[in-house]
Amino acid sequence: MKKLSLGILILIIGVFTSCVKKSDPNPVLTIEGGQIQGVETPTEGIIAYKGIPFAAPPVGDLRWKEPQPVIPWEGIKVADAYGNAASQVTWNPESFYGREWRASGSVPFSEDCLYLNVWTPAAGKTESKLPVALWIHGGGYREGFAFEPEMDGGEDWASRGVILVQVTYRLGVMGFFSHPLLSSESPNGVSGNYGLLDQVAALKWINNNIQQFGGDPNNITIFGQSAGAGSVKSLVASPLSKNLVSKAISMSGGGLNRSEMGITLDTAQVTNKKMMDYFDKTTLNDMRTLSFDEMLQMAREYADTTKTNVSWRPVIDNYLLEGTFSEVALANKIADIPYIFGFTANDGNDATQAIKDFGALRAEQSDQPTFAYLFQRQLPGDENGAFHSSDLWYAFHAFKHSWRPFNKGDEALSNQMVDYYTNFAKYGNPNGENEGLWTPYSTENPKFILFDVNGEVADISMTDSPKYLGPSPRK
């Protein structure tokens, strides 16, 4: 009898131990590169993974090359700290955006910058198949990083059942530098667009690894703002990535522009070669041994002396990009998926007609919906209105990092926007599984949803005549 009782006791202990292991909220995961463990967040059940390498550091001989496979690590990597931000010029803390985002010199900038951040409510639950959203930050393809304070929304998104992933990618001269010598050494015969290729690599990483975090590799929404929105448009138009994307959100990235002029690879190569030749940098070794600061100084000196401005941004290379977004969209060759396109009432440009044209085009070409919005909340605290990037505080519910006197209406509006975006990631419909206030754009239903607050009450309505108020007076 005693032996039987002891046996039963051992069995009970074994079952209990097994259950504890299975219910571990922060398990060790095995991904490309090795084993990894996240950190628990203040939101119960949400695990964060910060600074996950998704490719080899693009330094030394890997500078200006397509992202290479991640370098394996030993042991268990505890992902408790963000990776480096891409090399860039530090924000002036006295500038408008420096004050707005409370910029400081504490963020490390480096060429070694290919890292992801992940927030999930289902770590290790490989059968959960939760939708995934990949965030691509803006900054003119020359500045910014994935973990800016106004983008701190991982817990809010994950608590709604959507895994949020943020990507840091190469910027400026490190991310978009073209040169004939680089094209010659490339197996694809092209150069530049390294920052976009980093984003493609991040999409592929998600496809290969996100199941470990409880995600569905076949349900990936990409969303971005400003240059991040431009990146979204590039990814849905690129043959390298459009089949990896299930839905897309473009925030302040324009729409359809029939007169859009892209930069060709040939033009970019000639411009950059002339600058390098001016400084007698005529070999790949000469160029790869230059520091980031040296290259910026060369660009400034070259511009001052020759009156030729040099900037670095995506190019049409007939490899990653076969044309401008508008050209590819008009040819009906972009990803055939649901879209959200919108902008702010005091954005840098009036995108009303461009978004109308895109929505009408998609309605002609596809049964997949396009939803349009105008964010018109005049932010409290100053007279800068609904300035470019102001909607980021709301899309990520990140008010805790802001100096502005947000009120209950702002809270309600932010929660509604996060609901809309996460519903879109889940269902391809911001309303959820059923029809709702926000209807798809078409010629017969040419409506934008309006995001605003009225006093301390969120005011979300529809209009076919969104009112662009002109650029913000920010200084």
Secondary structure by P-SEA (a helix, b strand, c coil): caaaaaaaaaaaaaaaaaaaaaaccccccccccccbbbbbcccccbbbbccccccccccccccccccccccccccccccccccccccccccccccaaaaaacccccccccccccbbbbbbccccccccccbbbbbbbbcccccccccccccccaaaaaaacbbbbbbbbbcccccbbbcaaaaaacccccccaaaaaaaaaaaaaaacccccccccccbbbbbbccaaaaaaaaaaacccccccccbbbbcccccccccbbbbcaaaaaaaaaaaaaaaccccaaaaaaccaaaaaaaaaaaaaaccbbbbbccccccccccccaaaaaaacccccccccccccccccccaaaaaaaaaaaaaacccbbbbbbbbccccccccccccccccccccccccccccccccaaaaaaaaaaaaaaaaaaccccccccccccccccccccbbbbbbbbcccbbbbbcccbbbbccccccc
